[in-house]
Amino acid sequence: MNLFTPDLFRNFALGFAVGSVIIGISTFDVLGNTLDAPVNAATPIEAAQPSGEFLIVPLEIEE
């Protein structure tokens, strides 16, 4: 009895294809409701700017 027969690979391929179709059909309606149009997309958040007291000033080294 051979473990890796062509039937095994064919059954895995068919099972994967059938499972993919079932998952695709079951999530088709869910994905359509969650995707927003570009008009409804969120606006980017502006990063906080550092105040002057936290800026590092280079030291002048005299030679």
C-alpha positions, -999 to +999 in steps of 0.1 A: +000+000+000+016+032-012+011+064+009+018+090-018-004+078-046-018+102-073-052+098-058-040+114-026-027+145-043-058+147-065-081+145-034-061+172-016-063+195-047-101+189-050-106+194-013-086+226-013-106+239-044-140+230-029-131+245+005-119+277-012-151+280-031-172+274+001-152+300+021-154+325-008-191+322-011-197+324+027-176+356+031-186+374-001-214+395+015-193+403+046-164+417+025-188+439+005-201+457+036-167+463+052-148+479+024-153+517+023-151+539-007-121+563-009-145+591+000-153+575+034-117+567+042-102+582+073-081+613+071-045+610+082-035+621+117-011+649+120+019+641+141+027+663+171+055+688+165+083+691+191+085+723+211+116+744+211+127+733+246+133+698+234+154+706+203+191+697+205+214+725+196+249+715+184+278+726+206+304+749+191+338+734+198+368+757+195+401+743+184 
